[in-house]
Amino acid sequence: MTEMILANATLVLPTEVLTGSIVMRQGKIAAIDQGCAVPPGAVDCEGDLVTPGLIELHTDNLERHIEPRPRVNWPHRAAIVAHDGELASTGITTVFDALRVGSVVSTAKANYGEYARALANEILDLRAEGALRISHFLHLRAEICSETLVAEMAKFGPDDRIGIVSLMDHTPGERQFRDLSKLRDYICGKQGLSEAEFLEHVARQRGLRDRVGALHEATAVAEARRYGATLASHDDTTAPQVAVSAAHGAHFAEFPTTVEAAQACHAHGIKVMVGAPNLIRGGSHSGNVAAIDLARADLLDIVSSDYVPSSLLAAALMLGDLWGDMARGFAAVTAAPADATGLSDRGRMLVGARADVIRVSTRHSAAVLRGAWVQGKCVA
């Protein structure tokens, strides 16, 4: 079909919510009209929400498909297609697939190898083949405490659809891992380290940060500019850390761990992104600031599904109720992430925008996706 009309819908527009219809034609929104009329050939949405497609900036979901069980390596192309289909089924129409760059290869046990370039090739190849339902960009997570960051980032370039480079500093005792007991629980549980091996890991990672941290930060910032990507900070904890992120040119902050850091981000004009699982659960699983507290303090700008794709839609509805403004709630998962990454063609229900649209029923005990369209084509 070259034209699709969704009528008698509750339209979530940039600053208001009203009953109306939209016309999708040749991949774009061709018209938006007010009223409950259902023209011949139109889909009667029966009052369901019709909103822009959700935009996901940071998701670990692909990792779960590639390694569905510890040490089980699933065929990558099948995993990518399954990941893509899952996101479409939750209303996500644009995703920045997060891939780690920077590896530790010198130790026998607590090591992690290079994978990003090869996996990026598979994502981009599937996209070029038309095998993917939604729009995919890359998000390179630059691991500062690593041994191979410079070489790995050099393998990417401006043609690789890299939308985001984030500065990931997982130095033990800093940022997300200020509490070493939390790090011990995480890494010993994941890698089966003994206490002695854990202490060796801490010493090694701290040593890496001392030796190459400054070089790796400078490299990641420079490479983001070379790619034409947005720079993001990650797990900022203190105002001085935010000041460094601002000096690097960070546009948004992924998961600030304290109110202090979130306040400092806003003072520097850096948008604050939180995890939807934190928001929905009412707190951080790792002891950091609760996203709901940032929302109540007007310190929340963007939401990411992080590790639960379906949480993004639930978070938009939750914020709409919390703020008493459904348009604002959905902006945190549509317009705000689009603006943060320079995607001016999507994220808002406007005539001329990409026809990336979802239909959501809220008449049940949980929100139900009734349809998703990417450039006017039904994908879920």
Buried (B, 14 or more C-beta within 10 A) or exposed (E): EEEBBBBBBBBBBBEEBEBBBBBBBEBBBBEBEEEBEBEEEBBBBBBBBBBBBBBBBBBBBBBBBBEEEEEEEBEBBEBBBBBBBBBBBBBBBBBBBBBBBBBBEEEEEBEBEBBBBEBBEBBBEBBEEEEBBBBBBBBBBBBBBBBBBBEBBEEBEEEBBBBBBBBBBBBBEBBBBBEEEBBBEEBBEEBEBEEEBBBBBBEBBBEBBEEBBEEBBEBBBEBBEBBEBBBBBBBBBBBEBBBBBBEBEBBBBBBBBBBBBBBBBBEBEBBBBBBBBBBBBEBBEBEBBBBBBBBEEEBBBBBBBBBBBBBBBBBBBBBBEBBEBBBBBBBBBBBBBBBBBEBEBBBBBBEEBBBBBBBBBBEEEEBEBBBBBBBBBBBB
